[in-house]
Amino acid sequence: MPARMTHRQRWDHYYTAAKLRSDPLYAAVLAELRDIPLPLLDLGCGLGILAFYLRDHGILTPIHSLDYDQRKIEEARKTAVAKNASGLTFDFHDAREGLPDHHGNVTILDILQFFTPQEIERLLTLAAERVAPGGKLVIRSGLRDDSWRFKITVAGDLLAKCTLWMKAAPTHYPTADDFRQILAKYGKLRISPLWGGTPFNNHLIVLEKT
Ligand SMILES: C[S@@+](CC[C@H](N)C(=O)[O-])C[C@H]1O[C@@H](n2cnc3c(N)ncnc32)[C@H](O)[C@@H]1O
């Protein structure tokens, strides 16, 4: 860790290390994308953990990462410079305002809870339209259901807002059926639990376009 860090950067550093240690998300996305040499659009990228993880694991395709938190985008850009990483771009963008042109794989990881049902439907539709034949849309989301895991998921997201780690409080959580209704027409859809050692009701939702 560099000696001259702000309090916020130190927090980012420990957060990233803890996330990579405890969350099965990034390894699961790597397993989905490693054999598909298409560019990736990562929506709601935060500090860019996924992009750097994929590069560190030999994925060399261009990765365009977007987030509406300018501070996180700037930190991700600094990390890219420090790592001398090429082919990684980080841009400020609010995913509620449409998506840029793209033809490849798309990831949407842990951001849908900030969207209304209408915004979720629009975002998933725009994302699915940007998946190339042979490509995938990989989503992780907490699913709304009757489980204790779902209650803990909501509490965790509220805590993230209270600590100012997230700009917004959770708005709505989609159900598994919401994903089937919106995405099944675009290709083959798989939904499976992805909570690893965490108490959250996280699921991996994968759309494969043939
Ligand atoms: C829980 S973090 C997940 C970060 C990253 N996807 C990951 O898994 O490492 C959620 C991210 O979504 C971003 N976000 C929320 N609403 C957004 C929107 N409307 N447009 C773009 N980014 C958004 C937040 O700023 C935050 O960085």
The ligand as an SDF file (V2000), in Angstrom:
LIG
                    3D

 27 29  0  0  0  0  0  0  0  0999 V2000
  -22.3360   -2.3060   -4.7110 C   0  0  0  0  0  0  0  0  0  0  0  0
  -21.4370   -1.3300   -5.8430 S   0  0  0  0  0  0  0  0  0  0  0  0
  -20.8740   -2.5620   -6.9880 C   0  0  0  0  0  0  0  0  0  0  0  0
  -19.6050   -2.1720   -7.6840 C   0  0  0  0  0  0  0  0  0  0  0  0
  -19.0920   -3.1680   -8.7290 C   0  0  0  0  0  0  0  0  0  0  0  0
  -20.1100   -3.5180   -9.7060 N   0  0  0  0  0  0  0  0  0  0  0  0
  -18.5550   -4.4230   -8.0830 C   0  0  0  0  0  0  0  0  0  0  0  0
  -19.3120   -5.3910   -7.9650 O   0  0  0  0  0  0  0  0  0  0  0  0
  -17.3780   -4.4610   -7.6770 O   0  0  0  0  0  0  0  0  0  0  0  0
  -22.7250   -0.5280   -6.8010 C   0  0  0  0  0  0  0  0  0  0  0  0
  -22.1860    0.5120   -7.7650 C   0  0  0  0  0  0  0  0  0  0  0  0
  -23.2460    0.9090   -8.6350 O   0  0  0  0  0  0  0  0  0  0  0  0
  -23.0980    2.2840   -8.8900 C   0  0  0  0  0  0  0  0  0  0  0  0
  -24.3750    2.8100   -9.3830 N   0  0  0  0  0  0  0  0  0  0  0  0
  -25.5580    2.8670   -8.7410 C   0  0  0  0  0  0  0  0  0  0  0  0
  -26.5070    3.4360   -9.5180 N   0  0  0  0  0  0  0  0  0  0  0  0
  -25.9030    3.7350  -10.6970 C   0  0  0  0  0  0  0  0  0  0  0  0
  -26.3530    4.3500  -11.9090 C   0  0  0  0  0  0  0  0  0  0  0  0
  -27.6090    4.7960  -12.0420 N   0  0  0  0  0  0  0  0  0  0  0  0
  -25.4780    4.4910  -12.9140 N   0  0  0  0  0  0  0  0  0  0  0  0
  -24.1840    4.0630  -12.7820 C   0  0  0  0  0  0  0  0  0  0  0  0
  -23.7060    3.4900  -11.6530 N   0  0  0  0  0  0  0  0  0  0  0  0
  -24.5510    3.3220  -10.6280 C   0  0  0  0  0  0  0  0  0  0  0  0
  -22.6600    2.8500   -7.5430 C   0  0  0  0  0  0  0  0  0  0  0  0
  -22.0470    4.1180   -7.6570 O   0  0  0  0  0  0  0  0  0  0  0  0
  -21.6850    1.7750   -7.0700 C   0  0  0  0  0  0  0  0  0  0  0  0
  -20.3630    2.0410   -7.4600 O   0  0  0  0  0  0  0  0  0  0  0  0
  1  2  1  0
  2  3  1  0
  2 10  1  0
  3  4  1  0
  4  5  1  0
  5  6  1  0
  5  7  1  0
  7  8  2  0
  7  9  1  0
 10 11  1  0
 11 12  1  0
 11 26  1  0
 12 13  1  0
 13 14  1  0
 13 24  1  0
 14 15  1  0
 14 23  1  0
 15 16  2  0
 16 17  1  0
 17 18  1  0
 17 23  2  0
 18 19  1  0
 18 20  2  0
 20 21  1  0
 21 22  2  0
 22 23  1  0
 24 25  1  0
 24 26  1  0
 26 27  1  0
M  CHG  2   2   1   9  -1
M  END
$$$$
